Amino acid sequence: MSNEASSTFESAPGRGTHSIILALVLTGFVASTYGFGVYLFANLVVDMRKDMEFDYTTVGIITGGAQIGFLVFSSVTSFISRYVEGWKISLVSTFATSGALLGLGFSNNVWISGALLILLGGCSASVYIPLAEIVTKSFSPSKRSRVMGLISSGTSYGVFINGLLVSFLTVHGGWRSIWMTAGCISIALCFVAFFLLRSTMKDSDQSAAIAKKMSEDLETAWLTKSLYVVWVLAFLNGVTLLPFQTYLSPFLRDELGLPVATTGFIWTTIGAVGMASGFLVGWIADRIGVRIALALCFASAGAASALVYGFDAIPIFYLAAFLFAAAFYPIFGLVPTYIGQIVHVSRLTQAFGIANVLIGLGGVCGNFLGGLTKDTTGSFSSVYAAVAMLLLLQVALVLMLKKPKNLN
């Protein structure tokens, strides 16, 4: 980076108490849009089915539709970001998330609820994509990595809160009160963010010119065997990891008869472990290599699926939750890290963008096939058996990856 760029970034706002509050607000964006908007439905689907009377094929259609919303909003956000500042896109999307969460608390129609859930899936993309731009404009280079690490862990904080809300509010206020509580938390966050971001971003437009200079790298060959393997892994990530979460609560409660409080605390375990696993596994990857860390993560998630499939004991389910959370959150940081080591910076965004699309497509296939399998066979067991085998395949694929050459 040039001296001019460095001085511009160093002079960017984002210090002291203001920086801490902004980092927490951006983390809250991710907790709201992913933790509430994407993952809360999986925890409430059993209670919503009882009141609104829909089958698991419908669940698969809705969750698959949310993945399609993610893909569509990703494309739209990439296009409009040339004309609208990123912080405005992110803030408006979080406001939309708040409205959808509140709407789910009042909806009595499964298809209206489905449309709101698809909107939430789309907003999760349009909120997250501009965050890197916001962090670049608001924090000095020495702080950006830790801030992005905190923001990326926002999903786990949201999942942790989900477990607490489900455990305590399902019995006392019902599933509608949980959606409305999540919506109120989200909209309060938006009001704080509006005043904070408006003042922070007022004098930060110089970063755009700096970013353009960094795109003048020499063109290099980028379509390698390892990149194709990573894209296959990205698709399989969606096929395996997303259905694991979508159907965990229905499997434990509907099929195995576990109480709602126990299921909620199992989800809380996933969220609590996820709060630390991204940072810890990233630290380990720096020492043993990204490929080995990825292989360990896929093995851990595969073991979690095998435990859910093979055992019917509450302590085993807590162990499975631990193993899954220890793998799930780091995987989505390790994959782009490896891509950055094998693809030149001039092609990095394109390569990772394709990976994101494949993750979304995998999620559409996995969620739909999971719901269809339940309605066809009457059990989720075969779903978790298939997930375990596919994760074992992913371990083998990771071992095919070449050692990175650190192009950037």
N, C-alpha and C positions, 0 to 999 in steps of 0.2 A: 504494500500500500504506500502511496506517495506521502510525503510530508504534509502536503496540503490536505489530503484525506484524513490523515491522523489528527491534524489540528482541528479540522472540522468536527470529527467525531468526539474528540476530547472535550470540545466546547459545548457539545450537546447537553441539554438539560437532563436531569435525572440523578440528583445527588441527595444524600442525607435522608431525612424523613420522607420527603416528596418521592424519592426513588423507591423506598420501601413500600409506600402506599400504592404507587403505580404498579409495582411488581405483583403485589397482592391482588390488585384489581384485575390485572390481566390473567393471573392464575384463576381468579374467580370466574372470568369469562369461560375458560376451558372447563372448570368444574360445573358450571351451569349448563353449557351447551353439550358437553359430552357426558358428564356425570349424571345430570338430570335428564337432558334432552334425548340422549341415546340409550343409556343403560337403566333408567328407572322403570321403563316399561317391562323389562324382563323380570323385575322384582314384583310387579303388580299384576301381571297378566292373569294369574290364577283368580284373583279377586274380581278383576274386570270381566273375565269370562263368565263367572257366576251371575253377575248382574246384567250383562249385555248379551249373553248367550251367543258366542261364536266359537268355532272350532279351531284346531291348531293349524289347519291349512290356511285359514284366514290370518293367523298369527304370522305364518311364514310369508304370506303375501304382503302384509303390512311391514314387517321388518325388512323384507327384500326391497319393498318400495322405498323405505328410508335410505337404503344403500344407493338406489337409483337417484334419489334426491341429492345425496352426497355427491354423486358424479356430476349431475347437472349443475348444481351450485358451484362446484369446483371450477367447471368450465366458464360459467358466467362471471364468477369472481375474477378469474384470470383476465377476462376481457374488459370488464368495467374498471379494473384497477388502473388502467391507463388514463381514465378520465375522472375518477373519484378517489380522494385520499383514502388510504387503507384504514385509518382509525375510524373514519365515518362508516365504512362498510362493516367493520367489526362491531361497532357500537349499535348500528341499526339492526344488524343480525341478532345481537343479544337482546335488543328490545323485542324483536319478532319471536325469539325463543321464549321470553317472559310471557308474551301473549298466548303462545301455543300451550305452555304449561298450565296457565290459568284456564284456558279453554278446555283442556282435558279434564279438569276438575268439575266442569259443568256439563260436558257432553253426555248425551244419552243414546247416541247413535254410533254404532261401531265404525261406519265408514267416515263419519265426520272425525271421529277419534283417529282413524287411520290416516286421514289427510293431514291432521295436525302432527302426527308422529312422523310422516314423510317430510313435512316442513321442518321439523326439528332435526331430522337427519341431514337436510340440506344446509340448515343454518350452522351445523357443526363444522362444515367445510368453510363457509363464508366468514365465520368468526375466526377460525384458526389461521387461514392462509395469510391474512395481512399482519399477523402478530410479529413476524420476523422484521417487517418494515418498521413497525412501531418501536420495537426494542432497539433497532439500529439507530433510529432518530432520537431516542430518549435516554440511552445509556452509553457510557464510555466503553471502549473495546474491552477493558479489563474486567467489566462486569457482565457483559452480554451472555457469556456461556452459562454462568450461574443463574442468571435471570431466566434464560430459555429453559434451563433444566427444571427450575421451579415451575414455570408455566406449563411445561409438558407433563409434569406430575399432577396437574390440576384434575385430570380425569380420576386419579385414585382418590383424591380428596372428595370429589363428588360421589364416587362409589361408596366411600366410607360413610358419608352423610346419608346416602340412600339407605344403607343398612340400619342406621340409627332411626331414621324416620319410619321405615317399615316396621321395625321392631316395636316402636312405642306408639305410633299413630294409627296403625291398621286396626288395632283392637279398640282404641278409644275414639277415633274420628272417622275411620274407614279410608279406603283408598283415594277417595276424592280429596280428602283433606291433605293428603300427601302431595298430590299434584299442585294444589293451591298454595301450600306452604313453599314448595320449590319455586313456584311462579313469583311469590312475594319476595323471596330472597333474591331472585334474579333481577326483578325490576328495581329493587332498592340498590343493587349493585350498579345498575345502569345509570341511575341518577348521580351516584358518586362519580362514576366513570366519565359522564358527560362533562362535568365541570373540570375534572382533573385532566382529561385528554385535550380538551379545547385549549386550556392554558399551556399544556406541555408542548402541543404540536404547532403552536402559532408561528414560531420562528425556526422551524426545522426543515424547511424545504430544500436546503442546500444538499441534503443527502442524496437526492435524486440524481444530481449531476455527478456525484461521486460514483454512484452505482453504475452509471452508463460507462464510465471510464474502465470499470472492472470487467466489462464484457468484451474487451478488445483483445482477449487472449488468442494465441494461435490455434487454428483448427487442428485437431488430432483425431486419429481413428478412435472410435468409442464403442462400436458394436462388437463386443468380444463375447467369447463363450461364457465367461463368468457373469457378464451382465445378463445374458439370456437366462442363465440359471437363477440369478437373483429375481428376475421377473417371474419365473415359474414359482419361486418361493413366495413372492408377494401374493400371487393368486391363491396359493395353497394356504397362506396365512389367513386370508378372508374365509376360505372354505372351512377351516378348522377352528380358529380361535374365536371368531364371532359367534357361531352356533353354540360353542361350549358355554358362553355366557348367556345367550338368549334362552336356552332351554334348561339351565341349571335349576332355577327355582321351580318351574313346572315339574321337572323330574323328581326333585326332592319332596315337594309338597303333594302334587297330584298322584304320582305313581308310588312313592315310598311312604307317604303319609307323615312326613316330618312336620312339626308345628311351625307356625309362621315365625315365631321368635327365633327358633333355631336357625331357620333358613336365613333370616335377616342377619344374624350374627356371623353366619358363614360368609355372607356377602361383605360384612364389615371386616372380616379377616382378609378378604381379597383386597379391599381398599386400603387397609392399614399396612399390609405388606407392600402394596404397590407404591406407597408414599416413599419408601426407602429403596426399593429394588432397582429403580432406574438409575439412581446415583451410584449404588453399590456395584451393580453389574457393569456399568460404564467404567468405574474405577478398575475393576478386575480386567475388563477388555483391554484397557490401556497397557496392561502388563502381560497378558497371555495371548492377545490378538483377538480381533473381532470375529474371525471365523470360528475359533474354538469356543468363544463366548456364545455365539449363535447356536452352535451345535449343542452346548450344554442347556441353553434355553429351550430349544425344541425337545430335547430329551426330558427336561423337567415338565413341560406342558404335556408331553405324551404320557409320562408317568401319572400325572394328575388325571388325565382322561381314563387311563386304565384302572385307576383306583375307583373312580366314580362308576365305571362299568362293572367292576368285579366284586365290589364290597357293598354291604348295607349296614354300615356302622357310623355313628356320628363322629367319633374321633378320626376315622379315616377320611370323612368328608372335609374336616378341618385341615387335615394334612394335604388333601388334594387342592383345597383352596390356597394354601400356602405355596405349594409347588407351582400352581398355575399363575398366581400373582407374581411370583419371583421370576417368571419367564415372560409373561404377557407384556408388561410395560416396557421392559428393556428391549424386547424384540423390535418394537416400532421406533426405537432410537438407534439400534445397532444396524438395521438394514440400510437407512440412509447414510450412516457412517461408513459402511463398507462401499456403497456406491461412490461416495466421495473419494475413496482411495483408489478406485479403478477407472473412474471417468474424469476426464479433464473438466475444469470448472466451467468452460464454455458450453459444455453439454450436460452439466450436472442437473440443472433444473428440469430439463427435458427428460432425462433418464429417470429421475425420481418421480416426476409427474406421471410417467407411464406406470411406474410401480404403484402409485397411489390409485390410479384407475383400476389396475388389476386387483388390488386389495378389495376395492369396492365391488367389482364384478364377482370376485370370489365370495364375498359376503352375501350377495344376492343369491348365488347358487346354493351356498351352504345353508342359509336360513330357510330358503324355500324347501330344499330337499329334507332338512331336518323336520319341519312341520309336516310335510307329506309322509315321511317315514313313520312318524308317530301315529298319524291317522290311519295309515295302511297296516302297520304291524301291531299297533296298540301299546307300544313301548318305546322309550327313549334309549334303551340299552344299546341297540344296534347303532344309534347315532354316535354314542361315545366310543364304541368299539372302532367304528370307522375313523373317527377323529384321532384316536390313538395310533392307528396304523398309518394314517397319512402324516402324522407328526414324526413317526419313525422314518418315513420316506424323506421328510425334510432334513433330518439329521444326515442321511446319506447324501442328499444333494449339497448340503453345506460342505461336506468333505470333498466335493468335486471342485469347489471354488479354488482359484489360484491365490497364492500369496500376493497381497496388494503391493503395488509398486510406488504408492504415494505420489501420484502424478501432480497433485496440487501442493 
